Amino acid sequence: MEATNIFKPVATGALPNQIYSRSDHPAPRIGITAQDPPVSTNKFYANLFLGNQSQGVWTHPYSVAWSKGGGNAQSWGLAVSHIDAEQRAYGPPNTLIPGSPVQYYINPIGIQSLVLSAMELGPSTVLTTDNLQAFSVNAILQPQAGSASRISFPLLEGMGFVTGVYTNLQPAIQSSVFFRSVVPLEPACSGVYKYRITLEDGKAWLLYATPLDRSNPMFQLKSNTLLQGPAGWSGTIQVAKNPAGSTGEFAYDRSAGIYATAATVSGSVRGHLGIYSISWATAGLHLSPHIPGPKLIMFALPHHVASFSGATAVAKLSIKLRTTTKGTATAVLANRWTMIEPELPIDMSFAPWTPTMRTTTQINATALNLIGQLAISEIAQDIDAQTNLDSMYYSGKALSKFAVLIYTIHDFTQLSSLADQGLQRLKAAFARFVSNQQIHSLVYDTVWGGVVSEGTYKTGDQGLDFGNTLYNDHHFHYGYFIHAAAIIAYLDPSWLTSNNSMNRDWVNMLVRDAASPSADDALFPFSRMFDWYHGHSFAKGLFESADGKDEESSSEDALFAYAIKMWGRVSGDESMEARGNLMLSLLARTLQSYFLLESGNTNQPGNFIGNKVTGILFENKVDHTTYFGNNAEYIQGIHMLPLLPPSSLIRRPSFVAEEWSTFFSPSSPTPASTVQGGWKGVLYANLALVDPKAAWEFFSQGDFDDGWIDGGASRAWYLLWCAGLGGAL
């Protein structure tokens, strides 16, 4: 079987004619050097060009921030920080939850362990960025705008050193924690000068200076906040925290003098086997096209290490540093990592599915009779009214809901004419969006390069529709549309090519906006939402954030991967389907590692995992809450919905059982039986993953309250879901 490249372009042509362009996006580009590829709006470095440009950037395990005159050193350079576990601050314990886990934990910000600066930097300093890619960015500090003198910082996820490339400046290495000692050592290798730094907090750091002229820079400790280099200096300065003593020094020495400048991801799928690799481009004094240079030190997160190929695993080092919200990072000496996902859910389709039972299509007649009766009632709802909303999110949820309902009728009942009638109504509702006649039309934003709601342009409200215009939540919003489209095309393949393939082109546009698989796409950035280093998406767009990017709904992240998998299948895009399959397996790994917290989880603090879910996972903190309320059913439920085939892949039975016992069992603080509204249905549909018979009994009861079904689901589907998982009596 030939392997499938998962990163083939979806399309590279023009947008559908009905999508017009605007060049007046409400979020300005601050300090970004013009570049041809669209800028990634949702990546780790966005704080560099948002707000006052001084909020942190988390590369893991380090974070950096423009000092901008702050801290004890009053520096104008780039501050470097690493936070150990004992430095974290914790919120109050929630005594209503068994074990009284803390509500949140947060890592301190503003600790300027080291600052890479220059004597020339001061109040006139400017911060700009260039070469903004999916895994990397160059942050540039100049004494004043237009100056040829500068420090360029190539910032990459997982970088082992924080590297400053100096051009004609006098280095000033500063510390707001204060220097205790700075000891010059023997060069790490020819032309790479080494210093061992101990700070007043007792932490050990290493500094490597690689002058362009190869002469010893003779750094001088001028005060407990300033280590100064020679005037007019050009070269690279690299710093790294060393928790591993002489062993760590030996490892860092092997990589000193080179640094990563950019990264690319590649991947392929063959049957159930998925493989993806991250490769780094390098630069540095000792690199030559003819002589192999030293290898990079990069830090791997726990999910990387757990899935390393054999060849990558042997490159692991003994250096380990704690990350802020992703457990312990492991140093790896390699310019390329390969990760393996061995069990892709290639047979997952629209029907109920589990990793053990696989797809279930055989449902007993009694259950199907009840499902059919409910479907007759539910399909009579006003599809047009429920989908013609001023929100892409809620409109997409409704379209997806009715698509799943019509699929249920079509494939599992004898009511074929009812399914056909419902499908025609669903197509008409979907056509409103394809023709761009919805309440807030979509526009192509030429400033950042993406398709956004016109709502904020018209109202000035940047939070409208959860911030869609500023690129918040696009994978959530557009994932529901893509999912609905996949079901429509499954039920009627001719829909793909009707009206000169307008439907296909419009849906592909949404895929390209949220997750273009090609760095050569001239209209959309590569993989806007999904981060191939972190293994999940970040939802926050063009909003400055003191705690970095974040994600709330892990389950809707999985929905997006599932949607592109199924859209790829029905539209004949083998690469997209394979990419969706690999993303689902990767999400199962990362969500179970960082978001869905079983009792044995070692990546989140022991006094937090009793919450069972993260709530909102930021780059710098984790808070067991939601953006819309603190009810237990909100916090846990936003990681459940929508209940669809990928739910059983992401949410292991052992996790579901622990969470149910903690929060929603009869003896818990918030029994599911007492929950009101649509969240009640979400909870019981989730229960089907471990107790499908109890869930079936709930949804099949004679005095069922339709208010227990939320706006993105139907009772008929929930019953089919429960029956397919073995719950029909």
N, C-alpha and C positions, 0 to 999 in steps of 0.2 A: 504494500500500500504506500503510495506516494504521500509525503508530508505536505501539508497545506500551510503556506505562508499566511500568518494571521494579520499582517499589516499591509495588505494590498489596498490601494485607495478605493473608497466608496465611489467617488466621482470627483472629477477635478474641473468640471465645466462651470458655466455661469449659473446663477440662481434662477429659480422660476420667475417668469416675467411679472407675476403678481406681487412679488416682494420688491419694494422700492428701497432706496438707500437714503440714509441720513448721515451727515457729517458733524452733528452738534451734540454728541453724547454728553450727558450731564456730569460724567466723571472725567476730569481733564487728565491728560498724560503729563505727569510731572517729571521732568528730567530724563525722559526716554529718548535716546538717540534713534533717529529714523532707521527702520529696517524693513526689508521686504516681507518676511514671514509675519503673519499677525502675532501680536503679543499674547502670551498665555495669561489670562485674567485671574485664574484661580490657583496659581502656583505659590510655592512657599515664600517667594521673594516679593510678593506684591506690596508689602509695607514700604519697600524702597521707593515706590513711586506714588504712594497714597498719603493724604494728610500732610503732616509736617515731616515725613520721611524718617522719623527717628524711632519708630516702633521696631520691635525685634524681628529677626529672620531666623527661623529654626532650621538648621541643616542636619541636626541629629548626628552625633550627640551634642554638638556645640550650638550655640546661638550667637548671633552678631547683631549689633545695632550701631547706628551712627551716633557717636557721643554728643555731638552738637554743643560742646562747651559744658556738659554736665559732669557729675561725679566728682570725687575728691581730686582727681587729676585735672579737671576742667579741660578735658581734651576735645579736639575736633576730629579725632580719628575714628576708626572702626573698633568698637569694643567687642571683646571676645569673652564669652561666659560658658562655663560648664557647671551644672548643678548636680551635686550628689544627693542620694536618697535622704540623708539626714537633714538636708537643707529645706526639704519640702514643708509647706504649711498645710494644715488640715482644717477642714470645716468642722462644725459641731456634729457629734454622733446623733444619728436618728434612732431614738430609743423605741420607735414604733416598729422598726424592722428587726427581726431576729438577729442577734449578734451586735446590734447597734453600730452598723458601719457609718463612717463619716460621710457627710453629704457631698463633700468635694475635697480635692487636693489641688494645690497650686504651687508652682515653682517660682521662687523670687525672681523678679526682673530688676535690671539696673545694677547687677553685680559685675563690675568691670574688672575682671581678673587681669586681663592684659588688654592694651589698646594699641593697635598698629596705627601710628600717626607720623607726622613730620613737623619739624619746628616751624615750617612756613604756614601750616594750617591754622586758621583762626576764624573770626566772625565772618569773613568774606568767603569762606570755604563753600563749595557747591558739590552736591551729590548728584551724579547722573548714572544711568545704566545703559548698557548696550549688550548685543548678542543674547537677547532673552529667549531661552529655549525651554523645553519641557523639564529638564533636569538641572538647568544651570543658568547663571546670569553673571555678567561682569558689573560690579559696583565700582564706581570711579570717584575718587575724591581729588579735587583740584583746589589750589589755594584761592583761586578766583576763576570765574567763568572765562573760558578761552585759553587758559594757561597750558603750555606744553608740559609743565611739570605736573606729575600726578602719581597717585597710588591706585593701581587697578587690582581689585579683589575678585578672582574667579570663585564664585560661591556655588557649591554643588551639594546635593543631598548626600549625606554619608561621608563627606570629605574628611580625611584623616588629619590634615593640617589646615589651619587657616593661613592662607598665603596672601601676601601683599607684594605686588610687582611695582617697584619704585622706579620713577624716572626723574632724575635730576632734583632730588630733594634730600634734606638732612633727616635721616630716620629719628623718630622719637617713639621709643617703646615705653608706654606708660602703664601704670596700674593704680586703680582706685582702692585696691585691697592692700597695697603697699608691698614693695620688695623687701624681703628679709635678707636674701643673698642672691648674687648673680655671679656664677663661676664660669669663666672661659675654660673650654676643654680642648682636647685634641680635635682637629677637623674630622667631621664624619667621613669625608672622602676629599679628594683633591678639589680645592676651591669652595668647599662647603664648611663654613665656620660655625662652631657649636657652642652654645651656652646653656648651663643648667640653672634654672630659676626656681627659687623657693619663695613663696609669698607668705605674708604674715598669717594667713589662715592655715599654713602648714602644707599646702598643696604644691606639688612639684610640676613644673612645666619645662619644656625644652624649646629653645630658639635656634633656628638654623638660618644663617645669612649666606647668600650666594651672590657675591658681587660680580658684575659683568666683567670687571677688569681683573678678577681673581685675587686682588690684594686684600690682606687682612683688614677688616673694617674697624677693629679696635674699639668696640662699643665701650662707653664709659658710664658708670653708674653715677649720675649727678645728684640724685636725691632718692628718697624712698618711693617716689612716684615717677622717676624719669631715668630711662636708660637711653643714652644718646649716641648716635652714629656720626660718621663724617659728613661734612657739607657736600652738596652736589653729587650725591651718591645714586647709583643706579644698580639694580639687582633685585633679588627676591628675598623676603624675610618670611619664614614659616614658624608658626608656633603650634605646639600640641601639648595637651595635658598628659602626664605620664604617671599612671597609678601602679606601674609594674617594675619600678626600680631599674636595675641594670639590664634585666631582660627586655624591658620596654625600650630602654635607650638603644640597645642593639637592634631591635626591630625598626624603630624610627630612623636610625642611622642608614638602614638599607634603602629607605625611600626618600631620604632628604635630598633636596635639590630639584625634584620634579613635582609637578602638580597636575591635577586634572583640569581641563578647560571646558569640556562638554561631555555629554553622554548620549548614547542611543540605546534603544531597546529593539530586540528582534525576537521573533518567536515562531513556532510551528506546532502543528497538531497532526498526529498520525493515530487514528483510531481513538482509543481512550487516553493516549499519552500526550500531554502538553509540555512543551519545553519553551522557556523564555530566557533571554540573556540580556544583561546590561553591560555595555562596553564603554570605556572612557577614552577620550582623546587626551593626550598628555603634552606638556611643554616643560621646558627647563634647560638649564645650562648644559647638562650632560647628555642630552638626547641627540642622536645622530641618525640619519637615514641608513647608515651603513653598520652601526654598532648597536646592538641591543642595550637599552638603558635599564636603570633600576625600575622596579615595579611600584605601583601605587599602593599606599595604605588607604583603604576605604573601610568604613564601618557598616556592618550588616545588622539589620534588625532581626529579632528572633524568628520571624516567619521566613526570612531568607535562609538563615542557618538551618532551619528544620527541613528545607527543601533543596539544599545545595546538591548539585551533582557530585560524584566522587572526586572529580578533578578540582572542583572549587573547594570542597571541604578540606582538602589537604593544605590549602593556602591560609587557613585560619591561624591567627596568632593568639598569644596569651593575653594581649591587651584587651581589656573590657572597660567600657564606660557606660554609666547609666544614662538613658535618654530621659526626656522630660515626661513623656506619656506612653512610651512603647517598650518598656522593659530595658534590658541590658543589651547594648550594642557590642558586637565582636569585631575586632580589627581583622582585616583580610588583606594579604599581600598579593594582589592580582590586578590586572588591567581589565579583566572580564570575569563576570560571574555567570554561572548557568544554574537555573532553578528548574526543578522538575515537578509537575503535577501529574501523578500517574493514573488518576481515576476521574476523567472528565465525564460530566453528565450528558453524554452525547445522545442518549435515548430519551431524555426529558422532552416532553412536548407540552400540549395544552391540558392534557388529562391529569388527574391526580397521580403523583409520583413520589416515591421515596427511594433512598439509596439501597434499601434491602428488597422491597417489593417491586421496585421499578414502576413502569407505567401500568395503571389499572384502568381497564375499560369494561370489565365484566361486573355489572351491578345487578343485584336481584330485582325482580319485577316489582315487588311491593315498594321498594325504595324508589324505583324509577317512576312509579305511578304518582307517588307523593311529590316528587321533584317536578313532574310534568304539571300537576295541578297548581303548584306554586308559580311555576314559570308562566303559565297562562295569565295569572294575575300580575306578575311583576313586569312582563313585557308590555302590558297595557299602560305602563307609566309613560309620562310625556318625555320622550327622549330629547326632543328639541329643547324643551324648557330647562331640563337638567344639565344640558351641555352648553347652552348659549349664555355663558357667564362672562364676567369681566376678569376672569382669572384663568390663565393657562393651566395652573395646577388643578383647580377644581373641575374645569372643563375636561381635562385629560383623564382625571379619575372617573368621571361619569361615563365618558366614552369607553374606557377600559371595562368598567362595570357592565355596561350593556353588551359589549363585545363578548365577554365571558358568559353572560347569560344566554346570548344567542348561540354561542358555541355549545353550551350545555343542552339547549333545546335541540339543536341540529344533530349532534352526535350521540345523544343519549335518550332521546324520546322519539316517539313516532309522529311528532307534531311538525312535520317538515314544512307545511304551508305557513305555520306560525313563525318558524325560524326564517323563512324566506321574507315574510312581511316585515319582521323585525330587522332583518339585514338591510332591506331597502330604506327603512327609516334611519338606521344607523349610518348608512352611506350618505344620506342627505345631510345628517347632522355633521358628519366629518367633512363633507364638501364645503361647508361654511368656512372652515379653517383653511382648507386647501386653496380656496379662492380668495382667502384673506379678507373675509367679510365679517369676522367676529367683532365683538365690542371694542377690543383693543387689538388692532392688527399687528402683525409682525413686521419689523423693518430690519434691513441689513445695516448694521452700525459700521461705518467705514473707519471710525476712530480706533476701535479695538479689534474689529474683525469678528462679527458674530451676529446671530439673528436674535433679536430681543423684542419684548413687548413694547408697544408705543405708549403704554399707560403712563409711565413716568414723564415722558416728553410732554404729554398733555396735561398732567395734573401737578407736576413738580414733586410728587410724593415718591421718594426713593425707595420706600419700603413697600410700595404697592405690589401686590401679587408676590409677596415674599422677596421682593428685590429682583425680580426677573430682569428688568431693564439693566441692572448693574451686575448681571451674570450670576446671581444667586440661584442655586437649586435647579439649573437647567437639566441635569440628568433626572431629577425627580419629575419635573414638569413634562419634559419631552419624552421621558420613558413611558409614561402612560399612553401618549399618543402613538408611539411606535408599537407598543404592545397591542393596542386596539387595531392598528393598521395591519399587524401580522395576522390577527384573527380574521379580519375582513378578507385579506388576500387568501388565507387558507380556505375560507368558505366560498370565495369567488375569485379564482386566479385571474380572470379577465380584468378585474378591477385594477390590477397593476398597470396594465398597458392602455386602459381606456383614456380617452381625451388626451391622446398624444403622450401617454405615460406621465401625466401631471401628478397623479397620486404617488407614484414611485419616486419621482423627483422631489416632491415636497417632503416626504418622509425621509428620504436620504439626506435632505438638507438638515433636518433635525439631528440625524445621526452625526453628520459632519460638524455641526455646531458643538455638540456636547462631547463628541469622541472621534474626531477625524483621525483615521489611522495612518495618515501620511503627513510627514513634515514638509512635503512639497505642495500641499494644498495652499493655493494662493489666497483663499478666502477665509480659512479657519485655522486656528492653531492646532498643533498635534495634541490630541487627548486632553482637551480643556479640563474636564472634571476628574477623570480617573488618573490617579498617580501611580505609575508603574513601579516606583521605588517603595511607596508605602503599601501598595497592594489594595487600596480602596480609594474612593473619591473624597474630595473636599468640596463642601457645598458653598462656602463663602466666596463671593465674587469681589467686586471692587469697593470693599468697605475696609477702612483702616481698622486694625484689631490689635489690641495690646497683648493678646494671647495667641495670635496667629490664626491660621485657617482652622476650620472645624467641620465636623459632620455630626448631625443629629440622628437621622433615620437610616440606620444600617440596612434595614429591610428594603427600603426604596432604592438604595444603591444596588442591591441584588436584583431588584425588579428591572433596573436599566440594563444590566448585563443580560438578563433573561430576555428582555425585549429585543435587544439587537441580535441575540442568538436566533430567536424565532423569526424576526424580520429577515435576517440573512437566509434562513432556511426557505421561507416562502417566496422570497424574491430571487432566489438562485445565486446569492452571493456566498459562496463557500467559505471565503476568507472571513467574512463578517460572522457567519455562524460559528466557525472555529474560534474566532476571537472571543465571542460571547461565552462559549464553553470554557475556555481557559480563564476568562475573567471570573466566571462563577466559581470555579474551583479555587482560584486564588482568593476570592472574597470569603469563601467558606473558611479558608485557613486564617486570613487576617482578622475577620470578624470574631472568630472563635478565640483568637489570640488576644485581642485588644478590646473588643466591644461587648461580647456576650460572655459573662464571667462565671464559669463553673467554679466549684469550691477549690479545685486544684490549680487555678490560674496563678502563674508566677510572674506575669508581666505587669499587672496592676498591684498596688499596695495591698497587703493582707487585710488592713483595716478598711478597705474600700470595696473589696469584691463581694461582700454580702449584699450590695445593691443589685447584683446580678447583671445589670447593664450599665454602661457608662453614662447614659443620659446624653450629654453633649461632650464629645471628645474634641478638645482643642489641641493645638501643638504644645501648649504650655500648661494646660490644666485639664482636669476632667470634673464635670459637675453633674451630679445626679438630679437633673431637672430637664425641662424642655423650654423652648422659647414661648410656649403658650400656656403654661400652667404647671403646677406641682403635684397634681393627683397621680397616684401610683399607676392607674390605668393609662394615663397620658405618657408617663415616663417609660414604662415598660412597653406599652402598646405601640409607640411610634417605632419601636424596633421589631414589631410583628407585622404590621400591615404593609402591603396587601398580602393576604394568605393565598398563595399560588404555588405551583410546583416547586420553585426554588426554595420555598420556606423550609421544606424538609431537608434540604441540603445544608442550608445555613444554620438552622436551629436544631442541634442534636437533641435526641430524646432525653438524654441525661441532663442537659441544660434546661430544657422545657420543664422537666419534672422538678428540678431544684427551684426554678423561678416560681412555678405554680404553688409549690409548698410554702415558699417564703411569702408570697404576696396575695395569692388569690384562692387558696384552699379555704374550707370552712373555718379552720382555726387560725387563719392568717389575719393581719390587721385590716385588710380590705377584701373580704370574700367576693369572688366574682358575682355571686348571686345578688349582692347589694349594689353593684355598679349600675349606673343608669346610662341610657342613650346608646349610641352606636358603638361605643367602646366595649359594651358588654358582648356584642356579637364578635368583635375582634378577639376578645379573650377566649371565648369558647371555641372559635375556629382554630385558634392556636392550641387549645387543649387537645384537639383532635390528633395532634402529632404524637401524643403519648396515651391518650384515652379516647379513641374515636367513638366508642360506644356512648360514653357520657356526653360527648359533644353532639352526637346524633340525637340523643334523647332531648337535649336542650333545644336544638333547632327544629325538631319534629313535634314538640309539645303542642297540644291543641289550643291553648290560650296564649300562643306566642304573640308578643308585642312587636309590631313591625318597626317601632322606634329603636329596637335593639340592633338594627342593621344600619351601618354607617353608609354615607353617600357614595362610597367607592366599592360596594359589594352588593350581592343579592343573596337572599335566603336559599334560593334554588341551588346556586353554586356552592354555598356552604354545606348544604345537605349532600351534594354530589362529592364534595371534598371529604366529608366525614365518611360517607359510604365507601369511597375509593380507598380510604385508609383503613377500612375494615370495621366501620362502626354500624353499618346497617344491620338491624336485628332480623 
